Every structure is written in structure tokens, then in C-alpha cells.
Amino acid sequence: MEIRVEAQTVRVLDRDNLRTVVVSTRVSVSDTSERLRQRGIGFVDGSVAYVDTWWLRTLSDNRRWLDEVREMLSFAECHGWFDGVYLRARLDIDAAPIVRARDTLRATG
């Protein structure tokens, strides 16, 4: 699962893959943390993201989903990645600048 933090949005991608939970971002670490906190998703501390597992459970009320989340959290707890509320997730910072429509070059002829 990827939680993608961008300038104006936060999206959940690859939702069905709970083998890896990663927060990827193209904004600063402090802005990423603020956006996650504002939406009740989690926060960033240093170079690690923490995902609120209560939020994670609300992504679907499907029984299979809830069972898979529970299984993933059990595995994470055995490795010290889950404290009962927050799941430790990898933080990927993409250094490439976000290209906005107004910043694109226009061909002249």
C-alpha cells in the first residue's frame, strides 16, 4: 500500500497490497507530517512515517480486508513496528519537483 502525499492531495494507492506500507511524498517532511495529521492518517517523525491503524481499518468494512489488516498488524507487532495504535511505515521522499501546468514550457513556432 502506498499513501501518496502531494502538494494538494493525499491518495491511497495499491490498497490491496498490505505486505508493504509506504508513505511517499514530493513535499517537505514537515508538510507531509502536517497533511497526514490534518486527515487523521498519521504523522512523520524524523525519517519514519507512522500510520494510524484506526484510520487504516476504516478504508474498508469488508471482512476480508479487516482480517488482512489484523494479520498484517500481528506480524508488524512481532517485529516492533506496531505499538497498538500506530504502524511504522517506510517514508520515501521523491526529490523530483512537482511539475504544475503553469510551469510547463510551451513550444513556440
C-alpha positions in Angstrom: 0.0 0.0 0.0 1.2 3.4 -0.8 0.0 6.6 0.9 1.0 9.3 -1.6 1.3 12.8 -0.3 1.3 15.5 -2.9 1.0 19.3 -2.9 -2.8 19.4 -2.8 -3.8 15.7 -2.2 -3.2 12.6 -0.2 -4.1 9.4 -2.1 -4.1 5.7 -1.2 -2.6 3.6 -4.0 -2.2 -0.2 -4.3 -4.6 -0.6 -1.4 -4.8 -4.4 -1.6 -1.0 -4.9 -1.1 -0.5 -4.9 2.7 2.9 -6.6 2.5 4.5 -3.1 2.4 3.1 0.1 3.7 4.9 3.2 2.5 4.3 6.9 2.7 5.7 8.6 -0.4 5.9 12.3 -0.8 7.0 15.1 -3.1 6.6 17.8 -0.4 8.8 18.6 2.6 8.8 16.2 5.6 7.1 18.8 7.8 4.4 19.4 5.2 3.9 15.7 4.8 3.5 15.2 8.5 1.0 18.1 8.7 -1.1 16.8 5.8 -1.2 13.3 7.4 -2.2 14.8 10.8 -4.9 17.0 9.3 -6.5 14.0 7.7 -6.1 11.7 10.7 -3.8 9.4 8.8 -0.7 9.6 11.0 2.5 11.6 11.2 6.2 11.7 10.4 8.9 11.6 13.0 12.4 12.0 11.6 12.8 9.7 8.7 9.9 7.4 9.6 6.2 7.6 8.9 3.6 6.4 11.4 0.1 5.4 10.1 -2.9 5.4 12.5 -4.2 1.9 12.3 -7.7 3.1 13.3 -7.7 5.1 10.1 -6.3 2.1 8.2 -9.2 -0.1 9.3 -11.7 2.5 8.0 -10.6 2.1 4.4 -13.0 -0.8 4.0 -15.6 -2.6 6.1 -15.1 -5.8 4.0 -14.5 -8.7 6.4 -11.5 -10.0 4.2 -9.9 -6.5 4.4 -10.2 -6.3 8.2 -8.8 -9.9 8.6 -5.8 -8.9 6.3 -5.2 -5.7 8.3 -5.3 -7.7 11.6 -2.9 -10.3 10.2 -0.5 -7.6 9.0 -0.6 -5.8 12.4 0.1 -9.0 14.2 3.2 -9.6 12.0 4.3 -5.9 12.5 3.9 -6.2 16.3 6.2 -9.2 16.3 8.9 -7.1 14.7 8.4 -4.0 16.8 6.7 -2.0 14.0 3.3 -1.6 15.7 2.7 -0.1 19.2 -1.0 -0.8 19.4 -2.1 2.4 17.6 0.5 3.4 15.0 2.1 1.3 12.4 5.7 2.2 11.4 5.9 2.7 7.7 8.7 3.5 5.3 9.0 7.1 4.2 10.0 7.7 0.6 10.9 11.2 -0.3 10.9 11.9 -4.0 13.3 14.8 -4.7 11.9 15.4 -8.2 10.0 18.7 -8.2 6.3 18.6 -8.9 5.5 20.0 -12.3 2.4 22.2 -12.4 0.6 23.1 -15.5 1.6 26.7 -15.3 5.3 25.7 -15.0 5.4 23.7 -18.3 7.3 25.1 -21.2 5.2 26.0 -24.3 6.5 25.3 -27.7 6.6 28.3 -29.9 6.8 28.1 -33.6 
